[in-house]
Amino acid sequence: MSIVTLSLRIHIPLRLRKYSSLDVEKSHCYFDEEATVIQIDEMADLCFLPATKLLLKLVKQHKGNFKVAFSISGCTIELLEKYRPDVMLLLQKLFKTGCADIYAETYYHSLASLYAREEFQTQIQMHRAKAESLFGIKPTVFCNTELIHDNKIAAVIQHLGLKGILCEGVNRLLKNNNPNKLYKAPDIDNVGLLLRNYRLSDDLAFHFNNEGWNEHPLTAAKFASWIHTQTNQADVINLFLDYATFGVYKKKETGIFQFLEELPQELINEHWKFETPTAAVSQYTPEYIYEASQPISWKDQTEACCVWCENMMQNNMLNKIYRIANLVGKTGNATMIEVWRKLQCAEYFFHMSAADANENPYTSNPFNTPQDAYRNYYNIITDFEIQLIRKDIADYKVNRSFLQTLIF
């Protein structure tokens, strides 16, 4: 029997304040809490509440044959705990059914996997602990920030004892092989790679209500039939899309909730079932090597593969935020360490890319140009580094004075 994994991403970035050079050394408030809460409430009311209620209904209706998985960043979990506990209660109820899985990931939706291996591992461990304490599930399959993946990342995931990774099925890496199989990274035998089927995922995420699309309207029956045609070729088809597709990016009036409600009934038969990613990596044996010598992500099907660090502005700021890691650690200050980690969020660097401007209508970019995003972040990181240096100098003076009392 072949399986489908349906994975839904929940990530709400903390909105940065508009922070000018005049704010440096005068204000240490970097995040726009009011704007963040507005976004959370919109997502919760239009998507998280109605969609999660529907998923609970489907789990009950199909008696365990319908399963779903979530990718939820740790910072988003904290925001929901604080501002929308009603959403958290529903998610906890869904996870208790045993029909929902959660991925391990970077706690702060960061790019640490590309820049700071130790921090990368720490954030994964933080996220796994948070997921276990809140949902009663210790994740065993990893989903990196924006599905960023390469061979080195696979080695880290093996080191951490995880059993699988969800990453993008990129055509140039597949080399005409079937994306709907379990893969593995070179020289790593005990970590299965689940490849996102980008065509089917994007048909739902982007084309669903596009009247100019030649497959419009997309019904559950039609979508299920596309999957059924793969019966003799596919082991596992991995669907991965933003949870906000349901109700926010695709409004209720488009029929998106009706599609979700009808999909299990149309898809499940004697050849196909829904399963969790954890079950998928344990059910199959990798057939092919997926060689990713350079980073890939779910934003890219081209040779230019990492839109988070493609230009000088992004690289300057990414090198800066990770270069001050030792200075941050030396402070021993939990608040400053947390601020540093929050400033690692991938969106802040994506906003510095020309790819963000008009390519995706669903990105929430408060800046008019990549240069505006860069200057804003530059001012913030400048102020933060000044704070760190001043604290380091102050600590040095205190320690020196203490030593002098011992000597004299």
Stockholm file with secondary structure:
# STOCKHOLM 1.0

chainA/1-408         MSIVTLSLRIHIPLRLRKYSSLDVEKSHCYFDEEATVIQIDEMADLCFLPATKLLLKLVKQHKGNFKVAFSISGCTIELLEKYRPDVMLLLQKLFKTGCADIYAETYYHSLASLYAREEFQTQIQMHRAKAESLFGIKPTVFCNTELIHDNKIAAVIQHLGLKGILCEGVNRLLKNNNPNKLYKAPDIDNVGLLLRNYRLSDDLAFHFNNEGWNEHPLTAAKFASWIHTQTNQADVINLFLDYATFGVYKKKETGIFQFLEELPQELINEHWKFETPTAAVSQYTPEYIYEASQPISWKDQTEACCVWCENMMQNNMLNKIYRIANLVGKTGNATMIEVWRKLQCAEYFFHMSAADANENPYTSNPFNTPQDAYRNYYNIITDFEIQLIRKDIADYKVNRSFLQTLIF
#=GR chainA/1-408 SS CEEEEEEEEECCCCCBCCCCGGGTTTCCCCBCHHHHHHHHHHHIIIIIHHHHHHHHHHHHHTTTSCCEEEEECHHHHHHHHHHCHHHHHHHHHHHHTTCEEECBCCTTCBCHHHHCHHHHHHHHHHHHHHHHHHHSCCCCEEECGGGCBCHHHHHHHHHTTCCEEEEECCHHHHTTCCSSSEEECTTCCSCEEEEECHHHHHHHHTSTTCTTSTTCSCCHHHHHHHHHTTTTTCSEEEEEEEGGGBTTTBCGGGTHHHHHHHHHHHHCSSSEEECCHHHHHHHCCCCEECCCSSCBCTTCSSSSCCTTSSSHHHHHHHHHHHHTHHHHHHHCCHHHHHHHHHTTBHHHHHTTSHHHHHSCTTCCCCCSSHHHHHHHHHHHHHHHHHHHHHHHHHHHHHHHHHHHHHHC
#=GC SS_cons         CEEEEEEEEECCCCCBCCCCGGGTTTCCCCBCHHHHHHHHHHHIIIIIHHHHHHHHHHHHHTTTSCCEEEEECHHHHHHHHHHCHHHHHHHHHHHHTTCEEECBCCTTCBCHHHHCHHHHHHHHHHHHHHHHHHHSCCCCEEECGGGCBCHHHHHHHHHTTCCEEEEECCHHHHTTCCSSSEEECTTCCSCEEEEECHHHHHHHHTSTTCTTSTTCSCCHHHHHHHHHTTTTTCSEEEEEEEGGGBTTTBCGGGTHHHHHHHHHHHHCSSSEEECCHHHHHHHCCCCEECCCSSCBCTTCSSSSCCTTSSSHHHHHHHHHHHHTHHHHHHHCCHHHHHHHHHTTBHHHHHTTSHHHHHSCTTCCCCCSSHHHHHHHHHHHHHHHHHHHHHHHHHHHHHHHHHHHHHHC
//
